[in-house]
Amino acid sequence: MSLTYPTRLMAFEHTQKSNWMTQILNHLCDTPVQPNYAEHCQIARSINDGDRLMDPVIEWVMQAPKERRKLFETALFQGLDHLQGGYN
């Protein structure tokens, strides 16, 4: 299976370059901060797939963005209990 890599995804070879920041982060995290090849491929697949659970929410918001974006942001940042009108 061939993946189409979006232009916003850095090439795998570039993710493996190390500088002082990655060396510090590797030391602080006790694990490499750069993705291995399998992780890089998973990132590419995820970018291509999008967020299948979020897609219907965005479609719902975009049907009436002026009203629904406010509802979405209230639910997201304050919780469902703060919604009025039977949405919770």
Biopython code that builds the backbone (N, CA, C, O; Angstrom):
import numpy as np
from Bio.PDB.StructureBuilder import StructureBuilder

atoms = [
    (1, "MET", "N", (0.840, -1.182, 0.000)),
    (1, "MET", "CA", (0.000, 0.000, 0.000)),
    (1, "MET", "C", (0.883, 1.242, 0.000)),
    (1, "MET", "O", (1.826, 1.343, 0.785)),
    (2, "SER", "N", (0.579, 2.166, -0.866)),
    (2, "SER", "CA", (1.360, 3.388, -0.982)),
    (2, "SER", "C", (0.639, 4.535, -0.288)),
    (2, "SER", "O", (-0.558, 4.747, -0.481)),
    (3, "LEU", "N", (1.387, 5.263, 0.516)),
    (3, "LEU", "CA", (0.822, 6.422, 1.206)),
    (3, "LEU", "C", (1.150, 7.693, 0.455)),
    (3, "LEU", "O", (2.251, 7.848, -0.072)),
    (4, "THR", "N", (0.206, 8.590, 0.409)),
    (4, "THR", "CA", (0.458, 9.915, -0.102)),
    (4, "THR", "C", (0.820, 10.781, 1.096)),
    (4, "THR", "O", (0.022, 10.933, 2.020)),
    (5, "TYR", "N", (2.002, 11.338, 1.081)),
    (5, "TYR", "CA", (2.451, 12.147, 2.205)),
    (5, "TYR", "C", (2.057, 13.600, 1.996)),
    (5, "TYR", "O", (2.452, 14.213, 1.004)),
    (6, "PRO", "N", (1.289, 14.150, 2.913)),
    (6, "PRO", "CA", (0.922, 15.564, 2.799)),
    (6, "PRO", "C", (2.165, 16.441, 2.913)),
    (6, "PRO", "O", (3.143, 16.069, 3.561)),
    (7, "THR", "N", (2.116, 17.593, 2.284)),
    (7, "THR", "CA", (3.282, 18.485, 2.313)),
    (7, "THR", "C", (3.575, 18.997, 3.720)),
    (7, "THR", "O", (4.704, 19.396, 4.006)),
    (8, "ARG", "N", (2.578, 18.992, 4.598)),
    (8, "ARG", "CA", (2.824, 19.475, 5.954)),
    (8, "ARG", "C", (3.539, 18.455, 6.835)),
    (8, "ARG", "O", (3.920, 18.774, 7.961)),
    (9, "LEU", "N", (3.727, 17.227, 6.335)),
    (9, "LEU", "CA", (4.440, 16.193, 7.077)),
    (9, "LEU", "C", (5.909, 16.212, 6.678)),
    (9, "LEU", "O", (6.254, 16.032, 5.510)),
    (10, "MET", "N", (6.753, 16.429, 7.654)),
    (10, "MET", "CA", (8.187, 16.450, 7.415)),
    (10, "MET", "C", (8.656, 15.070, 6.965)),
    (10, "MET", "O", (8.174, 14.055, 7.469)),
    (11, "ALA", "N", (9.582, 15.028, 6.030)),
    (11, "ALA", "CA", (10.133, 13.762, 5.560)),
    (11, "ALA", "C", (10.786, 13.026, 6.732)),
    (11, "ALA", "O", (11.349, 13.651, 7.631)),
    (12, "PHE", "N", (10.707, 11.693, 6.713)),
    (12, "PHE", "CA", (11.240, 10.886, 7.805)),
    (12, "PHE", "C", (12.711, 11.206, 8.067)),
    (12, "PHE", "O", (13.130, 11.307, 9.221)),
    (13, "GLU", "N", (13.485, 11.363, 7.015)),
    (13, "GLU", "CA", (14.918, 11.634, 7.161)),
    (13, "GLU", "C", (15.164, 12.912, 7.967)),
    (13, "GLU", "O", (16.116, 12.990, 8.744)),
    (14, "HIS", "N", (14.300, 13.910, 7.775)),
    (14, "HIS", "CA", (14.464, 15.173, 8.506)),
    (14, "HIS", "C", (14.102, 15.023, 9.986)),
    (14, "HIS", "O", (14.615, 15.758, 10.830)),
    (15, "THR", "N", (13.227, 14.079, 10.297)),
    (15, "THR", "CA", (12.849, 13.896, 11.704)),
    (15, "THR", "C", (13.958, 13.239, 12.504)),
    (15, "THR", "O", (13.940, 13.270, 13.734)),
    (16, "GLN", "N", (14.917, 12.649, 11.818)),
    (16, "GLN", "CA", (15.985, 11.931, 12.513)),
    (16, "GLN", "C", (17.199, 12.797, 12.810)),
    (16, "GLN", "O", (18.136, 12.351, 13.471)),
    (17, "LYS", "N", (17.186, 14.024, 12.328)),
    (17, "LYS", "CA", (18.289, 14.933, 12.616)),
    (17, "LYS", "C", (18.239, 15.334, 14.080)),
    (17, "LYS", "O", (17.176, 15.616, 14.633)),
    (18, "SER", "N", (19.402, 15.352, 14.687)),
    (18, "SER", "CA", (19.479, 15.669, 16.105)),
    (18, "SER", "C", (20.176, 17.012, 16.293)),
    (18, "SER", "O", (21.166, 17.321, 15.629)),
    (19, "ASN", "N", (19.639, 17.788, 17.204)),
    (19, "ASN", "CA", (20.284, 19.037, 17.587)),
    (19, "ASN", "C", (20.293, 19.101, 19.111)),
    (19, "ASN", "O", (19.904, 18.140, 19.775)),
    (20, "TRP", "N", (20.725, 20.202, 19.654)),
    (20, "TRP", "CA", (20.827, 20.293, 21.120)),
    (20, "TRP", "C", (19.463, 20.155, 21.792)),
    (20, "TRP", "O", (19.368, 19.600, 22.887)),
    (21, "MET", "N", (18.401, 20.656, 21.148)),
    (21, "MET", "CA", (17.066, 20.572, 21.740)),
    (21, "MET", "C", (16.575, 19.123, 21.794)),
    (21, "MET", "O", (16.048, 18.685, 22.817)),
    (22, "THR", "N", (16.745, 18.380, 20.697)),
    (22, "THR", "CA", (16.302, 16.987, 20.723)),
    (22, "THR", "C", (17.127, 16.167, 21.691)),
    (22, "THR", "O", (16.600, 15.251, 22.323)),
    (23, "GLN", "N", (18.407, 16.471, 21.824)),
    (23, "GLN", "CA", (19.241, 15.744, 22.775)),
    (23, "GLN", "C", (18.786, 15.998, 24.206)),
    (23, "GLN", "O", (18.752, 15.074, 25.019)),
    (24, "ILE", "N", (18.438, 17.237, 24.517)),
    (24, "ILE", "CA", (17.936, 17.568, 25.860)),
    (24, "ILE", "C", (16.602, 16.879, 26.097)),
    (24, "ILE", "O", (16.393, 16.279, 27.151)),
    (25, "LEU", "N", (15.690, 16.960, 25.121)),
    (25, "LEU", "CA", (14.381, 16.322, 25.274)),
    (25, "LEU", "C", (14.500, 14.807, 25.410)),
    (25, "LEU", "O", (13.795, 14.199, 26.216)),
    (26, "ASN", "N", (15.384, 14.198, 24.631)),
    (26, "ASN", "CA", (15.609, 12.753, 24.748)),
    (26, "ASN", "C", (16.069, 12.397, 26.154)),
    (26, "ASN", "O", (15.627, 11.403, 26.729)),
    (27, "HIS", "N", (16.948, 13.208, 26.694)),
    (27, "HIS", "CA", (17.466, 12.963, 28.044)),
    (27, "HIS", "C", (16.374, 13.165, 29.095)),
    (27, "HIS", "O", (16.221, 12.344, 30.000)),
    (28, "LEU", "N", (15.620, 14.249, 28.975)),
    (28, "LEU", "CA", (14.573, 14.542, 29.958)),
    (28, "LEU", "C", (13.425, 13.537, 29.907)),
    (28, "LEU", "O", (12.841, 13.207, 30.939)),
    (29, "CYS", "N", (13.104, 13.057, 28.725)),
    (29, "CYS", "CA", (11.960, 12.145, 28.559)),
    (29, "CYS", "C", (12.344, 10.679, 28.725)),
    (29, "CYS", "O", (11.470, 9.816, 28.802)),
    (30, "ASP", "N", (13.623, 10.395, 28.781)),
    (30, "ASP", "CA", (14.112, 9.014, 28.853)),
    (30, "ASP", "C", (13.608, 8.159, 27.699)),
    (30, "ASP", "O", (13.527, 6.936, 27.811)),
    (31, "THR", "N", (13.274, 8.802, 26.605)),
    (31, "THR", "CA", (12.817, 8.097, 25.411)),
    (31, "THR", "C", (13.058, 9.019, 24.214)),
    (31, "THR", "O", (13.020, 10.240, 24.360)),
    (32, "PRO", "N", (13.301, 8.454, 23.046)),
    (32, "PRO", "CA", (13.530, 9.308, 21.871)),
    (32, "PRO", "C", (12.298, 10.144, 21.532)),
    (32, "PRO", "O", (11.180, 9.630, 21.520)),
    (33, "VAL", "N", (12.503, 11.422, 21.260)),
    (33, "VAL", "CA", (11.379, 12.275, 20.876)),
    (33, "VAL", "C", (11.114, 12.198, 19.379)),
    (33, "VAL", "O", (10.026, 12.548, 18.923)),
    (34, "GLN", "N", (12.098, 11.743, 18.614)),
    (34, "GLN", "CA", (11.893, 11.588, 17.180)),
    (34, "GLN", "C", (11.171, 10.270, 16.915)),
    (34, "GLN", "O", (11.465, 9.261, 17.557)),
    (35, "PRO", "N", (10.225, 10.273, 15.974)),
    (35, "PRO", "CA", (9.501, 9.033, 15.686)),
    (35, "PRO", "C", (10.385, 8.030, 14.955)),
    (35, "PRO", "O", (11.258, 8.409, 14.174)),
    (36, "ASN", "N", (10.149, 6.743, 15.219)),
    (36, "ASN", "CA", (10.810, 5.731, 14.393)),
    (36, "ASN", "C", (10.019, 5.626, 13.087)),
    (36, "ASN", "O", (9.016, 6.318, 12.910)),
    (37, "TYR", "N", (10.468, 4.763, 12.173)),
    (37, "TYR", "CA", (9.830, 4.710, 10.855)),
    (37, "TYR", "C", (8.366, 4.281, 10.945)),
    (37, "TYR", "O", (7.510, 4.839, 10.258)),
    (38, "ALA", "N", (8.083, 3.298, 11.786)),
    (38, "ALA", "CA", (6.697, 2.831, 11.934)),
    (38, "ALA", "C", (5.801, 3.942, 12.481)),
    (38, "ALA", "O", (4.672, 4.113, 12.021)),
    (39, "GLU", "N", (6.296, 4.689, 13.452)),
    (39, "GLU", "CA", (5.518, 5.802, 14.010)),
    (39, "GLU", "C", (5.295, 6.891, 12.967)),
    (39, "GLU", "O", (4.214, 7.474, 12.895)),
    (40, "HIS", "N", (6.310, 7.164, 12.165)),
    (40, "HIS", "CA", (6.198, 8.169, 11.108)),
    (40, "HIS", "C", (5.133, 7.764, 10.097)),
    (40, "HIS", "O", (4.337, 8.594, 9.659)),
    (41, "CYS", "N", (5.121, 6.487, 9.730)),
    (41, "CYS", "CA", (4.095, 5.995, 8.798)),
    (41, "CYS", "C", (2.700, 6.109, 9.406)),
    (41, "CYS", "O", (1.743, 6.436, 8.705)),
    (42, "GLN", "N", (2.582, 5.841, 10.707)),
    (42, "GLN", "CA", (1.287, 5.967, 11.384)),
    (42, "GLN", "C", (0.827, 7.422, 11.397)),
    (42, "GLN", "O", (-0.361, 7.697, 11.230)),
    (43, "ILE", "N", (1.746, 8.343, 11.590)),
    (43, "ILE", "CA", (1.409, 9.770, 11.541)),
    (43, "ILE", "C", (0.870, 10.130, 10.159)),
    (43, "ILE", "O", (-0.131, 10.837, 10.042)),
    (44, "ALA", "N", (1.538, 9.641, 9.114)),
    (44, "ALA", "CA", (1.090, 9.920, 7.742)),
    (44, "ALA", "C", (-0.303, 9.357, 7.504)),
    (44, "ALA", "O", (-1.147, 10.022, 6.903)),
    (45, "ARG", "N", (-0.552, 8.122, 7.978)),
    (45, "ARG", "CA", (-1.882, 7.534, 7.818)),
    (45, "ARG", "C", (-2.929, 8.351, 8.568)),
    (45, "ARG", "O", (-4.028, 8.578, 8.062)),
    (46, "SER", "N", (-2.588, 8.785, 9.757)),
    (46, "SER", "CA", (-3.533, 9.572, 10.560)),
    (46, "SER", "C", (-3.863, 10.900, 9.896)),
    (46, "SER", "O", (-5.015, 11.333, 9.912)),
    (47, "ILE", "N", (-2.870, 11.541, 9.319)),
    (47, "ILE", "CA", (-3.119, 12.807, 8.631)),
    (47, "ILE", "C", (-4.039, 12.577, 7.436)),
    (47, "ILE", "O", (-4.937, 13.379, 7.180)),
    (48, "ASN", "N", (-3.820, 11.489, 6.709)),
    (48, "ASN", "CA", (-4.659, 11.191, 5.550)),
    (48, "ASN", "C", (-6.073, 10.787, 5.951)),
    (48, "ASN", "O", (-7.036, 11.139, 5.269)),
    (49, "ASP", "N", (-6.203, 10.053, 7.050)),
    (49, "ASP", "CA", (-7.519, 9.584, 7.493)),
    (49, "ASP", "C", (-8.328, 10.680, 8.148)),
    (49, "ASP", "O", (-9.556, 10.675, 8.061)),
    (50, "GLY", "N", (-7.685, 11.598, 8.788)),
    (50, "GLY", "CA", (-8.392, 12.611, 9.546)),
    (50, "GLY", "C", (-8.877, 12.036, 10.862)),
    (50, "GLY", "O", (-8.320, 11.057, 11.359)),
    (51, "ASP", "N", (-9.884, 12.624, 11.412)),
    (51, "ASP", "CA", (-10.452, 12.184, 12.682)),
    (51, "ASP", "C", (-11.884, 11.745, 12.410)),
    (51, "ASP", "O", (-12.793, 12.571, 12.334)),
    (52, "ARG", "N", (-12.071, 10.462, 12.266)),
    (52, "ARG", "CA", (-13.379, 9.934, 11.848)),
    (52, "ARG", "C", (-14.475, 10.204, 12.865)),
    (52, "ARG", "O", (-15.643, 10.317, 12.493)),
    (53, "LEU", "N", (-14.127, 10.310, 14.132)),
    (53, "LEU", "CA", (-15.135, 10.620, 15.141)),
    (53, "LEU", "C", (-15.500, 12.102, 15.131)),
    (53, "LEU", "O", (-16.635, 12.473, 15.433)),
    (54, "MET", "N", (-14.536, 12.939, 14.784)),
    (54, "MET", "CA", (-14.771, 14.382, 14.802)),
    (54, "MET", "C", (-15.425, 14.883, 13.510)),
    (54, "MET", "O", (-16.090, 15.919, 13.524)),
    (55, "ASP", "N", (-15.249, 14.178, 12.413)),
    (55, "ASP", "CA", (-15.793, 14.625, 11.127)),
    (55, "ASP", "C", (-17.289, 14.922, 11.175)),
    (55, "ASP", "O", (-17.702, 15.972, 10.682)),
    (56, "PRO", "N", (-18.131, 14.039, 11.751)),
    (56, "PRO", "CA", (-19.568, 14.367, 11.819)),
    (56, "PRO", "C", (-19.860, 15.595, 12.691)),
    (56, "PRO", "O", (-20.809, 16.333, 12.424)),
    (57, "VAL", "N", (-19.055, 15.812, 13.719)),
    (57, "VAL", "CA", (-19.248, 16.993, 14.570)),
    (57, "VAL", "C", (-18.979, 18.258, 13.767)),
    (57, "VAL", "O", (-19.744, 19.220, 13.834)),
    (58, "ILE", "N", (-17.891, 18.250, 13.009)),
    (58, "ILE", "CA", (-17.553, 19.420, 12.191)),
    (58, "ILE", "C", (-18.614, 19.643, 11.122)),
    (58, "ILE", "O", (-18.979, 20.786, 10.847)),
    (59, "GLU", "N", (-19.113, 18.574, 10.517)),
    (59, "GLU", "CA", (-20.191, 18.722, 9.526)),
    (59, "GLU", "C", (-21.421, 19.353, 10.176)),
    (59, "GLU", "O", (-22.059, 20.219, 9.577)),
    (60, "TRP", "N", (-21.760, 18.928, 11.396)),
    (60, "TRP", "CA", (-22.899, 19.496, 12.130)),
    (60, "TRP", "C", (-22.674, 20.975, 12.404)),
    (60, "TRP", "O", (-23.576, 21.787, 12.200)),
    (61, "VAL", "N", (-21.486, 21.333, 12.862)),
    (61, "VAL", "CA", (-21.184, 22.740, 13.147)),
    (61, "VAL", "C", (-21.292, 23.575, 11.874)),
    (61, "VAL", "O", (-21.834, 24.680, 11.903)),
    (62, "MET", "N", (-20.785, 23.062, 10.768)),
    (62, "MET", "CA", (-20.742, 23.841, 9.537)),
    (62, "MET", "C", (-22.110, 24.002, 8.875)),
    (62, "MET", "O", (-22.247, 24.806, 7.953)),
    (63, "GLN", "N", (-23.116, 23.264, 9.316)),
    (63, "GLN", "CA", (-24.463, 23.447, 8.776)),
    (63, "GLN", "C", (-25.065, 24.782, 9.225)),
    (63, "GLN", "O", (-25.896, 25.349, 8.517)),
    (64, "ALA", "N", (-24.661, 25.281, 10.373)),
    (64, "ALA", "CA", (-25.112, 26.579, 10.892)),
    (64, "ALA", "C", (-24.010, 27.115, 11.809)),
    (64, "ALA", "O", (-24.178, 27.147, 13.028)),
    (65, "PRO", "N", (-22.882, 27.537, 11.225)),
    (65, "PRO", "CA", (-21.702, 27.862, 12.031)),
    (65, "PRO", "C", (-21.899, 28.975, 13.061)),
    (65, "PRO", "O", (-21.302, 28.921, 14.136)),
    (66, "LYS", "N", (-22.711, 29.970, 12.761)),
    (66, "LYS", "CA", (-22.876, 31.078, 13.711)),
    (66, "LYS", "C", (-23.468, 30.597, 15.029)),
    (66, "LYS", "O", (-23.045, 31.041, 16.096)),
    (67, "GLU", "N", (-24.433, 29.703, 14.965)),
    (67, "GLU", "CA", (-25.088, 29.218, 16.182)),
    (67, "GLU", "C", (-24.355, 28.015, 16.773)),
    (67, "GLU", "O", (-24.147, 27.940, 17.984)),
    (68, "ARG", "N", (-23.969, 27.086, 15.920)),
    (68, "ARG", "CA", (-23.459, 25.810, 16.412)),
    (68, "ARG", "C", (-22.015, 25.863, 16.897)),
    (68, "ARG", "O", (-21.624, 25.074, 17.758)),
    (69, "ARG", "N", (-21.223, 26.775, 16.360)),
    (69, "ARG", "CA", (-19.851, 26.873, 16.845)),
    (69, "ARG", "C", (-19.840, 27.282, 18.309)),
    (69, "ARG", "O", (-19.047, 26.770, 19.098)),
    (70, "LYS", "N", (-20.714, 28.197, 18.665)),
    (70, "LYS", "CA", (-20.811, 28.628, 20.055)),
    (70, "LYS", "C", (-21.199, 27.446, 20.955)),
    (70, "LYS", "O", (-20.629, 27.276, 22.033)),
    (71, "LEU", "N", (-22.165, 26.631, 20.515)),
    (71, "LEU", "CA", (-22.564, 25.447, 21.280)),
    (71, "LEU", "C", (-21.400, 24.464, 21.414)),
    (71, "LEU", "O", (-21.150, 23.924, 22.491)),
    (72, "PHE", "N", (-20.703, 24.244, 20.316)),
    (72, "PHE", "CA", (-19.567, 23.326, 20.333)),
    (72, "PHE", "C", (-18.490, 23.809, 21.300)),
    (72, "PHE", "O", (-17.976, 23.025, 22.098)),
    (73, "GLU", "N", (-18.147, 25.096, 21.233)),
    (73, "GLU", "CA", (-17.102, 25.620, 22.108)),
    (73, "GLU", "C", (-17.529, 25.595, 23.575)),
    (73, "GLU", "O", (-16.703, 25.354, 24.455)),
    (74, "THR", "N", (-18.799, 25.838, 23.843)),
    (74, "THR", "CA", (-19.291, 25.739, 25.219)),
    (74, "THR", "C", (-19.134, 24.307, 25.730)),
    (74, "THR", "O", (-18.634, 24.086, 26.833)),
    (75, "ALA", "N", (-19.559, 23.345, 24.928)),
    (75, "ALA", "CA", (-19.439, 21.939, 25.324)),
    (75, "ALA", "C", (-17.980, 21.540, 25.506)),
    (75, "ALA", "O", (-17.640, 20.813, 26.439)),
    (76, "LEU", "N", (-17.123, 22.016, 24.616)),
    (76, "LEU", "CA", (-15.713, 21.647, 24.647)),
    (76, "LEU", "C", (-14.995, 22.233, 25.855)),
    (76, "LEU", "O", (-14.267, 21.524, 26.550)),
    (77, "PHE", "N", (-15.195, 23.525, 26.109)),
    (77, "PHE", "CA", (-14.416, 24.203, 27.135)),
    (77, "PHE", "C", (-15.081, 24.237, 28.510)),
    (77, "PHE", "O", (-14.398, 24.353, 29.528)),
    (78, "GLN", "N", (-16.408, 24.137, 28.544)),
    (78, "GLN", "CA", (-17.111, 24.237, 29.824)),
    (78, "GLN", "C", (-17.835, 22.957, 30.214)),
    (78, "GLN", "O", (-18.200, 22.787, 31.377)),
    (79, "GLY", "N", (-18.046, 22.065, 29.272)),
    (79, "GLY", "CA", (-18.723, 20.810, 29.550)),
    (79, "GLY", "C", (-20.173, 20.843, 29.103)),
    (79, "GLY", "O", (-20.761, 21.911, 28.932)),
    (80, "LEU", "N", (-20.735, 19.669, 28.920)),
    (80, "LEU", "CA", (-22.112, 19.534, 28.442)),
    (80, "LEU", "C", (-23.129, 20.107, 29.418)),
    (80, "LEU", "O", (-24.208, 20.531, 29.005)),
    (81, "ASP", "N", (-22.800, 20.125, 30.707)),
    (81, "ASP", "CA", (-23.727, 20.645, 31.712)),
    (81, "ASP", "C", (-24.032, 22.129, 31.516)),
    (81, "ASP", "O", (-25.045, 22.620, 32.015)),
    (82, "HIS", "N", (-23.173, 22.845, 30.801)),
    (82, "HIS", "CA", (-23.373, 24.274, 30.591)),
    (82, "HIS", "C", (-24.226, 24.597, 29.363)),
    (82, "HIS", "O", (-24.511, 25.764, 29.098)),
    (83, "LEU", "N", (-24.631, 23.579, 28.618)),
    (83, "LEU", "CA", (-25.473, 23.805, 27.457)),
    (83, "LEU", "C", (-26.920, 23.933, 27.886)),
    (83, "LEU", "O", (-27.377, 23.253, 28.805)),
    (84, "GLN", "N", (-27.628, 24.812, 27.211)),
    (84, "GLN", "CA", (-29.051, 24.984, 27.475)),
    (84, "GLN", "C", (-29.827, 24.459, 26.278)),
    (84, "GLN", "O", (-29.285, 24.361, 25.177)),
    (85, "GLY", "N", (-31.087, 24.123, 26.487)),
    (85, "GLY", "CA", (-31.943, 23.721, 25.372)),
    (85, "GLY", "C", (-31.967, 22.226, 25.116)),
    (85, "GLY", "O", (-32.305, 21.791, 24.015)),
    (86, "GLY", "N", (-31.613, 21.440, 26.114)),
    (86, "GLY", "CA", (-31.743, 19.991, 25.960)),
    (86, "GLY", "C", (-30.644, 19.318, 25.188)),
    (86, "GLY", "O", (-30.842, 18.200, 24.711)),
    (87, "TYR", "N", (-29.487, 19.942, 25.037)),
    (87, "TYR", "CA", (-28.381, 19.323, 24.322)),
    (87, "TYR", "C", (-27.614, 18.339, 25.192)),
    (87, "TYR", "O", (-26.878, 17.498, 24.676)),
    (88, "ASN", "N", (-27.778, 18.435, 26.495)),
    (88, "ASN", "CA", (-27.006, 17.572, 27.385)),
    (88, "ASN", "C", (-27.762, 16.377, 27.694)),
    (88, "ASN", "O", (-27.283, 15.518, 28.434)),
]
sb = StructureBuilder()
sb.init_structure("model")
sb.init_model(0)
sb.init_chain("A")
sb.init_seg("    ")
for serial, (resi, resn, name, xyz) in enumerate(atoms, 1):
    if name == "N":
        sb.init_residue(resn, " ", resi, " ")
    sb.init_atom(name, np.array(xyz, "f"), 0.0, 1.0, " ", f" {name:<3s}", serial, name[0])
structure = sb.get_structure()
